[in-house]
Amino acid sequence: MRVLRYLAVVAAIATSGTAMASGGPLGIDHRLHYDNSGIWKRSNQNALMYGTILTVAGGALAFGDNDKLGDTFWRSVDAMVIAGVGAQAMKYTFQRERPSQTSDPNRFFQGSHAQSFPSGEVTAISAAVTPFIVNYGHDHPAVYALALLPAYDAVARMKTRGHWQSDVLVGAALGTGVGIWAARRHSPLIIGWLPGGFQVGFVHHFKP
């Protein structure tokens, strides 16, 4: 499926220089040269993450579930929340130390302070963009450019030593998988738990 293509992009970037690999579950994990400047700055990563949350939540509330766009926003909400819970559960389960904490990628089960595996941000951003790619990519191929957002974040998280290569790959796979599931459901999940006013959306609610 074409929606999975960006996983290949992330994988190609994450596994570049595997001759330096020293371990991890996929045998590809190693520290990248530390770079917290330019486009890789942590502040830019935060801007992308919070911008994604605000865009998805704002779009869902604004458009409701009365049209395809609003429905897709709500499916992104579902994907981000469910994938985020899954990623956090995995962090507490595997307790892997980050590259900023150790040079050894095999340090799992080190306590609750170690939450490298998988990348929560890559998971969330992948989950957010996947329903849009699924719903609009076939008719509007430019939408596939959204895949660049999690790919960028994956590289940035490795460059600032927040995550190992396998962390971002598993995060991208988790977010994409949940995003596909959310996009293919009969209807969005979370909006069904909320009062009916959320289905209308502010844009439609205040139309004269």
C-alpha positions in Angstrom: 0.0 0.0 0.0 1.3 3.4 -0.9 0.5 4.8 2.5 3.4 2.7 3.9 5.9 4.2 1.5 7.2 6.8 3.9 8.1 4.0 6.3 10.7 3.1 3.7 11.9 6.7 3.7 12.3 6.7 7.5 14.0 3.3 7.4 16.4 4.4 4.7 17.4 7.4 6.7 17.5 5.6 10.1 19.6 2.8 8.8 22.1 4.9 6.9 25.6 4.2 8.1 24.7 0.8 9.5 28.4 -0.1 9.3 28.6 1.8 12.6 25.7 -0.1 14.1 26.4 -1.6 17.5 23.2 -3.3 18.5 19.6 -2.9 19.5 16.7 -5.2 18.5 17.3 -4.7 14.8 21.1 -4.5 15.0 21.2 -1.0 13.5 21.3 1.3 16.5 24.1 3.7 17.1 24.5 7.3 18.1 24.5 9.9 15.4 26.7 12.9 15.6 25.0 15.3 18.1 23.4 18.2 16.4 21.0 20.6 18.1 21.2 23.4 15.7 19.4 24.7 12.6 16.4 22.7 11.5 17.3 19.9 14.0 16.9 22.1 17.1 14.8 20.7 19.8 12.6 23.8 19.8 11.7 23.0 16.1 10.8 19.5 17.1 8.5 20.8 19.8 6.9 23.2 17.4 6.1 20.4 15.0 4.7 18.2 17.8 2.6 20.9 19.4 1.6 22.3 16.1 0.4 18.8 15.0 -1.7 18.5 18.2 -3.2 21.9 17.8 -4.0 21.4 14.1 -5.6 18.0 14.6 -7.6 19.0 17.7 -8.5 22.4 16.2 -9.6 20.9 12.9 -11.7 18.3 14.6 -13.5 20.8 16.8 -13.9 23.3 13.9 -15.3 21.0 11.3 -17.0 18.3 13.3 -18.0 15.1 11.6 -20.3 16.5 9.0 -18.0 16.2 6.0 -15.0 14.3 4.8 -12.4 16.8 6.1 -13.9 16.9 9.6 -14.3 13.2 9.7 -10.6 12.7 8.8 -9.6 15.1 11.5 -11.5 13.1 14.1 -9.9 9.9 12.8 -6.5 11.6 13.3 -7.6 12.4 16.9 -8.4 8.7 17.4 -5.1 7.6 15.9 -3.0 10.0 17.9 -4.7 9.2 21.2 -4.7 5.4 20.8 -1.2 5.2 19.3 0.1 7.6 22.0 -1.3 5.3 24.8 0.3 2.3 23.1 3.6 4.0 22.8 3.6 5.1 26.4 2.7 1.6 27.5 5.7 0.3 25.5 8.0 2.9 27.1 7.1 1.7 30.6 7.4 -1.9 29.5 10.8 -1.8 27.8 12.4 1.0 29.8 15.2 1.6 27.3 17.8 4.3 27.9 18.1 7.1 25.4 21.3 7.8 23.4 21.6 10.9 25.7 21.8 8.6 28.7 24.1 5.9 27.3 26.2 4.9 24.3 24.9 1.3 24.6 21.7 0.7 22.6 21.1 -2.6 24.4 20.2 -1.1 27.8 16.6 -2.1 28.2 14.7 -2.6 31.5 16.6 0.1 33.3 13.8 1.7 35.3 10.9 4.1 34.7 13.4 7.0 33.9 14.4 5.2 30.7 11.7 5.8 28.1 13.4 5.7 24.7 11.5 2.8 23.0 9.5 3.7 20.9 9.6 7.4 20.0 6.3 8.9 21.2 6.6 11.9 18.9 7.3 9.9 15.8 4.4 7.7 16.7 2.0 10.6 17.2 2.9 12.5 14.1 2.8 9.3 12.0 -0.7 8.6 13.4 -1.8 12.2 12.7 -0.9 12.3 9.0 -1.9 8.7 8.1 -5.7 9.2 7.9 -5.2 12.1 5.6 -2.9 10.1 3.4 -5.3 7.2 3.3 -8.4 9.4 2.6 -6.9 11.9 0.2 -3.7 10.5 -1.2 -5.2 8.6 -4.1 -7.0 11.7 -5.5 -4.4 14.3 -4.4 -0.9 12.8 -4.5 0.6 15.9 -3.0 -0.9 14.8 0.3 1.8 12.2 0.5 4.2 15.0 1.3 2.7 14.9 4.8 4.9 11.8 5.2 7.9 14.2 5.4 6.8 15.4 8.8 7.3 12.2 10.7 10.4 11.4 8.6 11.9 14.8 9.6 11.0 14.3 13.3 12.6 10.8 13.2 15.9 12.2 12.0 15.8 15.2 14.3 15.1 13.0 17.4 18.1 10.8 16.5 20.4 13.8 15.9 19.6 15.3 19.3 20.1 11.9 20.8 16.5 11.5 22.0 16.1 8.2 20.3 17.8 5.3 18.6 17.1 4.1 15.0 14.8 1.3 16.1 12.9 3.7 18.4 11.8 5.9 15.5 11.2 3.0 13.1 8.9 1.2 15.6 7.2 4.5 16.4 6.5 5.2 12.7 5.2 1.6 12.2 2.9 1.9 15.3 1.6 5.3 14.3 1.0 4.3 10.7 -0.7 1.0 11.7 -3.1 2.7 14.1 -3.7 5.5 11.6 -4.7 3.0 8.9 -7.0 1.3 11.4 -8.6 4.6 12.4 -9.0 5.7 8.8 -10.8 2.4 7.9 -13.2 2.3 10.8 -16.9 2.6 10.0 -16.9 5.9 12.0 -14.5 7.8 14.3 -14.3 6.4 17.8 -13.8 9.2 20.2 -16.4 11.5 18.8 -19.0 8.8 19.5 -18.3 9.2 23.2 -18.8 13.0 23.2 -22.0 15.1 23.2 -23.7 15.5 19.8 -22.5 19.1 19.5 -19.0 18.0 18.7 -20.3 16.3 15.6 -21.5 19.6 14.2 -18.3 21.6 14.6 -17.9 25.3 15.3 -17.7 26.2 11.6 -21.1 24.6 10.8 -22.6 25.5 14.2 -22.1 29.2 13.6 -23.1 29.4 10.0 -25.9 31.8 9.4 
